[in-house]
Amino acid sequence: MDRRSYLRAAASFGALPLWQWTALQEESKNSLKVLVTGAHPDDPETGCGGLIALLSKAGHDVIVGYLTRGEAGIEGTGHEEAARIRTAEAETASSLLGFKPHFLGQIDGSAGINAEAYETFYSFISGQSPDLLLTHWPMDSHRDHRICSILTYDAWLRMSEKPALYYYEVMSGIQTHNFNPTDYVDITTVVELKHQACFAHKSQFIEKSYPNDHGRMEVFRGMEGGFAYAEAFVRHSKSRSLGFS
């Protein structure tokens, strides 16, 4: 049985807990193709770095597509130098979490939605043929986050064979709003690894701010899901389910 047929068969049983994909992958020798999109270096890592770590450790192929290189994200630093610094930080995070980084060519703070942007995202996402697609929740205070989400969703709508689509949160209550999870992932075993990857973004001083935003989310979502630490997700209602519960 090939990978696609295997995944369809597994999904047909309903909401298969994602943690079980580790055992299934080991038994079947079939791996998932996972694609995560994020607006800036550090967004996927803080939003779903634990899930990324779990999937890559299970032998699945994880790719992260960044809308921008974070060009406007270092105060007092020009775009070119900031992009160089933040790209290097993303590459360090990728080596820790086990994903392949790609940069999609827009500029931090000046990202936009137009025909070219739609086509860039569609070509990238459809070209990867992911089984699982994750992106920002669209109701977010940061315009770049909203843009990344919309471009990803539009690409998903255009795909003839749609992957499972889930949304992640970043700094809920500050940036992400009205996020009501459908699924939780226990990240207790990889939470320290996730933190190392997040803290690799030294230019953002994440280590200092982490306990008051991302750290609180991990604990609160853990309380909701019944774990020490968790990440939360929303599944698109028309998406086939791989199940995170």
C-alpha positions in Angstrom: 0.0 0.0 0.0 1.5 3.4 -1.0 1.6 6.4 1.4 -1.5 8.1 0.0 -3.6 5.0 0.2 -2.4 4.2 3.7 -3.2 7.8 4.9 -6.7 7.7 3.4 -7.4 4.3 5.0 -6.2 5.6 8.4 -8.2 8.8 8.1 -11.3 6.8 7.3 -11.4 5.6 10.9 -12.2 9.1 12.1 -10.0 11.3 14.4 -6.9 9.2 14.7 -4.8 10.7 17.5 -1.7 12.3 16.0 0.6 10.8 18.6 -0.3 7.4 17.2 1.3 8.3 13.8 4.6 7.6 15.4 3.8 3.9 15.9 1.9 3.7 12.6 4.9 5.2 10.7 7.2 2.7 12.3 5.0 -0.2 11.4 4.1 0.9 7.9 7.3 2.6 6.8 5.0 5.3 5.5 5.7 8.9 6.5 3.7 12.1 6.5 4.6 15.1 4.4 4.0 18.0 6.7 4.1 21.7 5.7 3.9 24.6 8.1 3.6 28.2 6.9 4.4 31.2 9.1 4.8 34.9 8.6 8.2 35.4 10.2 11.1 33.4 11.5 10.0 32.3 15.0 6.2 32.1 14.3 6.0 28.4 13.5 8.5 27.6 16.2 6.6 29.4 18.9 3.1 28.3 17.6 3.7 24.7 16.9 7.4 23.9 17.5 6.4 21.1 19.9 4.3 19.4 17.2 7.1 19.9 14.6 9.6 18.2 17.0 7.2 15.3 17.6 6.6 14.8 13.9 10.2 15.0 12.9 11.2 12.6 15.7 8.6 10.2 14.4 10.3 10.2 11.0 7.9 12.5 9.1 9.1 15.0 6.6 8.5 18.5 7.9 8.9 21.7 5.8 8.4 25.3 7.0 7.6 28.0 4.6 8.3 31.6 5.9 6.4 34.4 4.2 9.3 36.8 5.1 12.8 36.8 6.5 11.8 39.1 9.3 13.4 42.1 7.7 11.7 44.7 9.9 12.1 42.7 13.1 15.4 44.1 14.6 15.1 47.7 15.8 17.9 49.9 14.5 19.0 47.4 11.9 18.5 47.7 8.1 16.4 45.2 6.2 19.3 43.4 4.6 21.2 42.8 7.8 18.1 41.9 9.8 17.2 39.4 7.1 20.6 37.8 7.3 20.5 37.5 11.1 17.0 36.2 11.2 17.5 33.7 8.4 20.5 32.3 10.3 18.4 32.0 13.5 15.7 30.2 11.5 18.3 27.8 10.2 19.5 27.1 13.7 15.9 26.4 14.9 15.4 24.1 11.9 18.4 22.0 12.8 17.1 21.6 16.4 13.5 20.8 15.4 14.3 18.8 12.3 12.5 20.8 9.6 13.6 22.2 6.2 13.2 26.0 5.9 12.0 27.8 2.8 11.6 31.6 2.4 8.8 32.8 0.1 10.1 36.3 -0.8 7.9 38.8 0.8 9.2 41.6 3.1 8.4 41.9 6.8 6.0 44.7 7.4 5.3 45.2 3.7 3.7 41.9 2.9 0.7 42.0 0.6 -2.0 39.9 -1.1 -2.1 40.1 -4.9 -2.2 37.8 -7.9 1.5 37.1 -7.7 1.4 36.3 -4.0 -1.5 33.9 -4.5 0.4 32.1 -7.2 3.6 31.9 -5.2 1.9 30.3 -2.3 -0.2 27.9 -4.5 2.9 26.8 -6.4 4.9 26.3 -3.3 2.2 24.5 -1.3 0.8 22.3 -4.1 4.4 21.5 -5.2 5.1 20.0 -1.8 2.0 17.8 -1.9 1.6 17.8 1.9 -0.6 15.4 3.8 -0.8 17.9 6.7 -0.9 21.7 6.4 -0.7 24.1 9.3 -0.8 27.9 9.3 -1.7 31.0 11.4 -5.2 31.5 12.7 -6.5 34.3 10.5 -8.0 36.5 13.3 -4.7 38.0 14.5 -3.5 41.5 15.3 -0.5 41.2 13.1 -1.2 41.9 9.5 1.6 39.6 8.2 0.1 36.7 10.2 -3.3 37.4 8.6 -1.8 37.6 5.1 0.1 34.3 5.6 -3.1 32.6 6.7 -5.1 33.9 3.8 -2.5 33.0 1.2 -2.2 29.5 2.6 -6.0 29.0 2.8 -6.4 30.1 -0.8 -3.8 27.6 -1.9 -5.5 24.9 0.0 -8.9 25.7 -1.6 -7.3 25.4 -5.1 -5.8 22.0 -4.5 -7.6 19.1 -6.1 -6.2 16.7 -3.4 -6.5 18.7 -0.2 -4.3 18.0 2.8 -5.6 18.0 6.3 -5.7 21.7 7.3 -5.1 23.0 10.9 -4.5 26.4 12.4 -2.1 27.2 15.2 -2.0 30.2 17.6 0.7 32.7 18.6 0.5 34.8 21.7 -3.2 34.3 22.1 -4.9 37.3 23.7 -2.1 39.6 22.4 -1.9 38.6 18.8 -4.2 35.6 18.1 -7.8 36.2 19.0 -11.1 34.2 19.2 -9.1 30.9 19.1 -11.2 28.0 20.3 -9.2 24.8 19.9 -10.6 21.6 18.4 -7.4 19.6 19.2 -4.5 19.4 21.6 -1.1 17.9 21.3 0.9 16.8 24.4 4.4 18.4 24.0 5.7 17.6 27.4 8.4 15.3 26.2 9.7 17.9 23.7 9.0 21.2 25.5 12.6 21.9 26.3 13.7 21.2 22.7 10.9 23.5 21.5 12.2 26.2 23.9 15.8 25.8 22.6 14.6 26.3 19.1 12.5 29.4 20.0 15.4 30.9 22.0 17.6 30.5 18.9 15.9 33.6 17.7 18.1 35.7 19.9 17.4 39.0 18.0 13.8 38.8 19.2 14.7 38.4 22.9 12.2 35.5 23.1 13.9 33.9 26.1 13.0 37.0 28.2 9.4 37.4 27.1 8.6 33.7 26.7 7.2 32.9 30.2 4.6 35.7 30.0 3.2 34.7 26.6 4.1 31.5 24.8 4.9 29.8 28.1 1.5 30.6 29.6 -0.1 29.2 26.5 1.7 25.9 26.8 0.6 25.6 30.4 -3.0 26.7 29.9 -3.5 24.5 26.8 -2.0 21.7 28.8 -4.6 22.2 31.6 -7.3 22.2 28.9 -6.0 19.1 27.2 -5.0 17.2 30.4 -1.2 17.4 29.9 1.7 19.2 31.6 2.3 21.2 28.4 0.3 21.3 25.2 -0.2 23.1 21.9 -3.6 23.8 20.6 -5.0 23.7 17.1 -8.2 24.4 15.2 -9.1 21.9 12.4 -10.9 23.3 9.3 -14.4 21.9 9.4 -14.2 20.7 5.8 -10.7 19.2 6.2 -10.2 15.5 6.4 -9.0 14.7 9.9 -5.7 13.1 11.0 -6.8 13.9 14.6 -4.7 15.7 17.2 -6.9 14.8 20.2 
